[in-house]
Every structure is written in structure tokens, then in C-alpha cells.
Amino acid sequence: MPRARILTILAFAAIYLIWGSTYLAIRIAVATVPPLFAAGTRFSFAGAVLFIWALARGGVLPSRMEWRNLAILAALLFLIAYAGVFWAEKSMPSGIVSVLVATIPIWTALLQVFVLRKESFRWSLAASIALGLAGVAVLAFDPGTNLALVPCLAVLVSEMSWSTGTVLSKVLVLPKNMLINSGAQMLLGGLMLLICSGLFGELHPFPSVSLRAGLAILYLAVAGSIVAFTAYVWLLHRMRATAVTSYAYVNPVVALLLGHWFGNEALGVRTAVGAALVLLSVLVVIRD
């Protein structure tokens, strides 16, 4: 088999399986470690590694304007987005959180149509939104999933923030080097999360990190943020975007199965139906 083919298979395996498994790892981490501290540690470490690696490979430090824009995106893509996800997983099943996260393409499409006016309204988009909201409703009102309204809303707000950052990243002046760009955003976002962790009292007393939680955070940083993200960037430069973004509806399936098999999370008929509706809506948006 050609080397390029092998690398492509490994890269897809990374964004499908590793990113899908990060939801269970988050649940393991926040079971004993404060959520903002766990998220901040993950992204500070991963961002520092990527940023230093990029500089060592000849990357150029961002300009003052680029640092400002990187900070804005860090707040949207990491501080707000991951604070909500990590916090929600203290009380919500990891598989359900992954399904709610899968609604990102829907919010991004809405911003493109109604805020930036870069796309025209399509009835297929309206249909996908209806499907997605129906799926969320089925999940939220499924007594078997033990969901609370506030954590659900926290995840949805997080994904709206991620979508806003994604849209803004297309118009802001940013470093052209992808590793400098992403590493700086992760590093700044991680530091913001750690600062907020201190402000919310998570560091008093300083968290005691068990071996299990520590390994989960290390896995999130190394596998989830460094390995899988590098694979994602590599694929974007070599494959159609629609093929690469297929992770949006593969990750929740992986997360649901792993949460059920290894996290003792319920996987009933209503959960399957709700997840299927959400993922179908995402598929319509991505393929449209």
C-alpha cells in the first residue's frame, strides 16, 4: 500500500477515533478535577508544544494585531467553548455532550446566512435546523439520560461561541502559519481558562490530580489536541473539505459507543433516535 494512502488512513483514524474518545476522557478528568483547571491544563500544554514546535520549524512570531485577534479567537474557541463542555460533563453523559457538540455546523451555517450574509437562505438549511432541534429535544426530554436544562444550554452556548469564532477566523488578520496560529490560540485559551479557574475558586485549595485524571488530561492534550489536530490540518491540505468534516457525525457515534461500553452510560432507543436526528441534520448541512 502506498505511504500516502497509509498516512491518510491513519489521519482519518485520528480525527474519527481520537476526537471521538476525548469526550469520555473529559468525563474521567472532571470526575475529580475542577473543569476549568482540567481544560486549562490541557490547552496550555498542547498550545505551548505546538507553538514552540512551529517556531523551531521557522515560524514567525505574530504581530501585535495578530496577537489581538488570536486572543479574541482564543476566548471564543477555547475559553467559552470548552469551559461549557468540561463543566457540563460533570453532570451529563459524555456521549450526549458529543451529540450536542455535533450541532456546530448548524450554528455556523446560521451565522453565515443571517449575520455575515455570505450565504443565501436555503430550505435544506431550515430542514436541517428543524431536524437538529428535534433531536436535541428528544435527548433533553429523555428521562433515561438524566439531563438537566442548564448543562444542555451550556453546551449549546459553547458551540455557538465556537461557531462565532470559526466564522470570525475567516475575516480576521491571523498568522499564515497554521501551527503558529493554532498553537497560539490554544496557549492563550488555556491560560484564560486557568485564570478563570483561579477566579472561580478552583485553585483554593490547589486541585489534587489522581493518576487516572492526570492520564486523562495528558491524553486530551497529546492525543486530542496535538496528534489529532495535526492530522486534521494535514488532511485539510490534501482532501476535500466535505470528506474531512465527516468527523462531525462520526465522533458522536464513537463517543456514544465508548460512553456506553466503558462509562456505563445509558444507550436507549430514545437516545439513539435523538442522536440520529442530530447527526442527520449535520449531514444535510455539510453535504449541502
Buried (B, 14 or more C-beta within 10 A) or exposed (E): EEEEEEBBEEBBEBBBBBBBBBBBBBBBBBBBBBBBBBBBBBBBBBBBBBBBBBBEEEBEEBEEEBBEBBBBBBBBBBBBBBBBBBBBBEEBBBBBBBBBBBBBBBBBBBBBBEEEEEBEEBEEBEBBBEBBBBBBEBBBEBEEBEBEEEBBBBBBBBBBBBBBBBBBBEEBEBBEBBBBBBBBBBBBBBBBBBEBBBEBEBBEEEBEBBEEBBBBBBBBBBBBBBBBBBBBBBBBEEBEEEBBBBBBBBBBBBBBBBBBEEBEBBBEEBBEBBBBBBBBBBBBBBEB
